[in-house]
Amino acid sequence: MKLRKLIFATTLSIVFAFTTVNAIAGISKGKLAPDFSLKSMSGENIRLSEMRGKVVMINFWATWCAPCRKEMPLLNDLYNKHKNSGFVLLGVNIDNSPKNGEKMAKKLGINFPILFDNSKKVSETYKVSAMPFTIILDKSGKISQIHKGYLPGYEKKYDAQITKLLGK
């Protein structure tokens, strides 16, 4: 129990430090999310600015990230729940090889769009400082929420935030 509390306190300290760094770097709530275009697993390029008018979740992940592997199926459930209500989930894989990300997404049965940032340019623009790294955008493309890391139960927070932004 003491070890669990120590890990939790350490995680909170790290998240606070990353939050402060990202706010200084310009990635913060209320700001317009930087636009990008990335190739998707389906082969098409997807541009963020073309998602305006929808609530968008951007989830940066990697195959080597154990919390990402736990979170992905839960995000898939969230996507399936809201995809017909004006919600888009973009999974941005940051592995060096897109084949690794594609293989894992298929193995997990993921059906939301998977994009590949093997050059790390988009990840650098967004100041990705933890894995997974999740940003929720409102319908105007502004950053509404920033989540770093994953702990069980985060998906409930995401659901409540998305539901609110969708006006449900």
C-alpha beads as a LAMMPS data file, in Angstrom:
LAMMPS data file: protein, C-alpha beads

168 atoms
167 bonds

1 atom types
1 bond types

-500.0 500.0 xlo xhi
-500.0 500.0 ylo yhi
-500.0 500.0 zlo zhi

Masses

1 110.0

Atoms # bond

1 1 1 0.000 0.000 0.000
2 1 1 2.866 2.385 0.849
3 1 1 4.536 1.642 -2.475
4 1 1 1.275 2.360 -4.327
5 1 1 0.966 5.754 -2.563
6 1 1 4.591 6.577 -3.356
7 1 1 4.095 5.696 -7.028
8 1 1 0.909 7.784 -7.160
9 1 1 2.616 10.789 -5.516
10 1 1 5.584 10.493 -7.895
11 1 1 3.246 10.263 -10.889
12 1 1 1.404 13.395 -9.767
13 1 1 4.689 15.283 -9.395
14 1 1 5.811 14.262 -12.874
15 1 1 2.443 15.164 -14.413
16 1 1 2.541 18.584 -12.713
17 1 1 6.044 19.222 -14.064
18 1 1 5.017 18.207 -17.606
19 1 1 1.863 20.323 -17.399
20 1 1 3.906 23.364 -16.439
21 1 1 6.406 22.808 -19.259
22 1 1 3.636 22.387 -21.859
23 1 1 1.785 25.496 -20.707
24 1 1 4.979 27.517 -21.094
25 1 1 5.602 25.976 -24.528
26 1 1 2.204 27.102 -25.820
27 1 1 0.179 23.883 -25.639
28 1 1 -2.541 24.846 -23.210
29 1 1 -6.277 24.828 -22.720
30 1 1 -8.177 27.402 -24.736
31 1 1 -5.586 27.670 -27.502
32 1 1 -6.203 26.531 -31.064
33 1 1 -4.624 23.121 -31.602
34 1 1 -1.740 23.187 -34.091
35 1 1 -2.826 21.793 -37.457
36 1 1 -1.163 18.719 -38.928
37 1 1 -1.596 16.152 -41.667
38 1 1 -0.496 12.543 -41.216
39 1 1 -0.844 9.346 -43.226
40 1 1 -3.379 6.952 -41.737
41 1 1 -3.423 3.180 -41.533
42 1 1 -5.967 3.194 -44.385
43 1 1 -3.396 4.985 -46.570
44 1 1 -5.140 8.360 -46.727
45 1 1 -3.759 11.578 -45.268
46 1 1 -5.861 13.050 -42.468
47 1 1 -5.673 16.778 -41.686
48 1 1 -6.751 17.967 -38.253
49 1 1 -8.247 21.240 -39.523
50 1 1 -10.710 19.229 -41.609
51 1 1 -12.247 17.950 -38.356
52 1 1 -13.590 21.389 -37.341
53 1 1 -17.188 21.201 -36.207
54 1 1 -16.523 17.925 -34.401
55 1 1 -15.201 17.105 -30.952
56 1 1 -11.772 15.560 -31.522
57 1 1 -9.626 13.415 -29.260
58 1 1 -5.967 13.062 -30.250
59 1 1 -4.250 10.182 -28.479
60 1 1 -0.479 9.861 -28.901
61 1 1 0.647 6.288 -28.233
62 1 1 3.414 3.764 -28.862
63 1 1 3.627 -0.014 -28.991
64 1 1 6.271 -0.095 -26.253
65 1 1 3.925 1.752 -23.856
66 1 1 2.129 -0.693 -21.513
67 1 1 -0.482 1.875 -20.360
68 1 1 -1.222 2.605 -24.045
69 1 1 -1.990 -1.069 -24.653
70 1 1 -4.392 -1.056 -21.690
71 1 1 -6.060 2.177 -22.766
72 1 1 -6.512 1.487 -26.500
73 1 1 -9.464 -0.962 -26.226
74 1 1 -11.191 1.444 -23.819
75 1 1 -10.691 4.300 -26.279
76 1 1 -12.125 2.070 -28.991
77 1 1 -15.279 1.617 -26.853
78 1 1 -15.456 5.380 -26.346
79 1 1 -15.084 5.963 -30.088
80 1 1 -17.836 3.478 -30.883
81 1 1 -20.137 5.117 -28.339
82 1 1 -19.775 8.670 -29.723
83 1 1 -18.679 8.321 -33.382
84 1 1 -22.179 8.974 -34.724
85 1 1 -22.608 12.095 -32.582
86 1 1 -19.897 14.344 -34.059
87 1 1 -16.882 12.802 -32.315
88 1 1 -13.573 11.796 -33.912
89 1 1 -10.731 9.934 -32.230
90 1 1 -7.303 10.077 -33.871
91 1 1 -4.711 7.647 -32.560
92 1 1 -1.258 9.023 -33.375
93 1 1 1.362 6.286 -33.239
94 1 1 4.910 7.523 -32.633
95 1 1 6.833 4.299 -33.263
96 1 1 9.777 4.561 -35.648
97 1 1 8.147 1.952 -37.878
98 1 1 4.473 2.371 -38.809
99 1 1 4.282 -1.417 -39.281
100 1 1 4.634 -1.905 -35.510
101 1 1 1.730 0.431 -34.786
102 1 1 -0.398 -1.113 -37.519
103 1 1 0.257 -4.621 -36.206
104 1 1 -0.741 -3.676 -32.658
105 1 1 -3.862 -1.761 -33.729
106 1 1 -5.034 -4.780 -35.736
107 1 1 -4.265 -7.171 -32.872
108 1 1 -6.344 -5.026 -30.477
109 1 1 -9.198 -4.658 -32.979
110 1 1 -8.987 -0.863 -33.070
111 1 1 -11.412 0.753 -35.520
112 1 1 -10.718 4.457 -34.978
113 1 1 -8.267 6.149 -37.370
114 1 1 -4.621 5.373 -36.625
115 1 1 -2.120 7.952 -37.892
116 1 1 1.656 7.610 -38.078
117 1 1 4.117 10.207 -36.755
118 1 1 7.331 8.219 -37.192
119 1 1 9.222 11.480 -37.894
120 1 1 8.023 12.776 -34.475
121 1 1 7.298 16.242 -35.936
122 1 1 3.689 16.350 -34.726
123 1 1 4.679 14.914 -31.342
124 1 1 7.301 17.652 -30.986
125 1 1 4.792 20.334 -32.007
126 1 1 2.394 19.093 -29.327
127 1 1 5.200 18.811 -26.761
128 1 1 4.283 15.193 -26.023
129 1 1 5.833 14.575 -22.634
130 1 1 4.243 11.323 -21.458
131 1 1 2.773 8.164 -22.944
132 1 1 -0.051 8.044 -23.656
133 1 1 -0.703 11.759 -24.212
134 1 1 -4.307 12.722 -24.915
135 1 1 -5.790 16.029 -26.007
136 1 1 -9.500 16.737 -26.393
137 1 1 -10.536 19.556 -28.732
138 1 1 -13.836 21.394 -28.801
139 1 1 -15.795 21.858 -32.036
140 1 1 -13.861 25.035 -32.880
141 1 1 -10.509 23.203 -32.695
142 1 1 -9.436 24.671 -29.348
143 1 1 -7.776 22.548 -26.691
144 1 1 -10.330 21.708 -24.024
145 1 1 -8.436 19.043 -22.058
146 1 1 -4.904 17.686 -21.783
147 1 1 -4.278 14.290 -20.179
148 1 1 -0.844 12.822 -19.589
149 1 1 -0.375 9.137 -18.941
150 1 1 -3.138 6.690 -18.172
151 1 1 -4.586 5.284 -14.987
152 1 1 -7.666 3.066 -14.758
153 1 1 -10.762 5.262 -14.747
154 1 1 -9.427 7.984 -17.076
155 1 1 -11.820 6.699 -19.733
156 1 1 -14.730 7.789 -17.511
157 1 1 -13.270 11.315 -17.375
158 1 1 -12.843 11.318 -21.140
159 1 1 -16.438 10.179 -21.616
160 1 1 -17.814 12.936 -19.363
161 1 1 -15.675 15.600 -21.091
162 1 1 -16.654 14.446 -24.583
163 1 1 -20.327 14.194 -23.654
164 1 1 -20.244 17.761 -22.331
165 1 1 -18.505 19.104 -25.470
166 1 1 -20.994 17.286 -27.688
167 1 1 -23.800 19.016 -25.806
168 1 1 -25.489 15.774 -24.844

Bonds

1 1 1 2
2 1 2 3
3 1 3 4
4 1 4 5
5 1 5 6
6 1 6 7
7 1 7 8
8 1 8 9
9 1 9 10
10 1 10 11
11 1 11 12
12 1 12 13
13 1 13 14
14 1 14 15
15 1 15 16
16 1 16 17
17 1 17 18
18 1 18 19
19 1 19 20
20 1 20 21
21 1 21 22
22 1 22 23
23 1 23 24
24 1 24 25
25 1 25 26
26 1 26 27
27 1 27 28
28 1 28 29
29 1 29 30
30 1 30 31
31 1 31 32
32 1 32 33
33 1 33 34
34 1 34 35
35 1 35 36
36 1 36 37
37 1 37 38
38 1 38 39
39 1 39 40
40 1 40 41
41 1 41 42
42 1 42 43
43 1 43 44
44 1 44 45
45 1 45 46
46 1 46 47
47 1 47 48
48 1 48 49
49 1 49 50
50 1 50 51
51 1 51 52
52 1 52 53
53 1 53 54
54 1 54 55
55 1 55 56
56 1 56 57
57 1 57 58
58 1 58 59
59 1 59 60
60 1 60 61
61 1 61 62
62 1 62 63
63 1 63 64
64 1 64 65
65 1 65 66
66 1 66 67
67 1 67 68
68 1 68 69
69 1 69 70
70 1 70 71
71 1 71 72
72 1 72 73
73 1 73 74
74 1 74 75
75 1 75 76
76 1 76 77
77 1 77 78
78 1 78 79
79 1 79 80
80 1 80 81
81 1 81 82
82 1 82 83
83 1 83 84
84 1 84 85
85 1 85 86
86 1 86 87
87 1 87 88
88 1 88 89
89 1 89 90
90 1 90 91
91 1 91 92
92 1 92 93
93 1 93 94
94 1 94 95
95 1 95 96
96 1 96 97
97 1 97 98
98 1 98 99
99 1 99 100
100 1 100 101
101 1 101 102
102 1 102 103
103 1 103 104
104 1 104 105
105 1 105 106
106 1 106 107
107 1 107 108
108 1 108 109
109 1 109 110
110 1 110 111
111 1 111 112
112 1 112 113
113 1 113 114
114 1 114 115
115 1 115 116
116 1 116 117
117 1 117 118
118 1 118 119
119 1 119 120
120 1 120 121
121 1 121 122
122 1 122 123
123 1 123 124
124 1 124 125
125 1 125 126
126 1 126 127
127 1 127 128
128 1 128 129
129 1 129 130
130 1 130 131
131 1 131 132
132 1 132 133
133 1 133 134
134 1 134 135
135 1 135 136
136 1 136 137
137 1 137 138
138 1 138 139
139 1 139 140
140 1 140 141
141 1 141 142
142 1 142 143
143 1 143 144
144 1 144 145
145 1 145 146
146 1 146 147
147 1 147 148
148 1 148 149
149 1 149 150
150 1 150 151
151 1 151 152
152 1 152 153
153 1 153 154
154 1 154 155
155 1 155 156
156 1 156 157
157 1 157 158
158 1 158 159
159 1 159 160
160 1 160 161
161 1 161 162
162 1 162 163
163 1 163 164
164 1 164 165
165 1 165 166
166 1 166 167
167 1 167 168
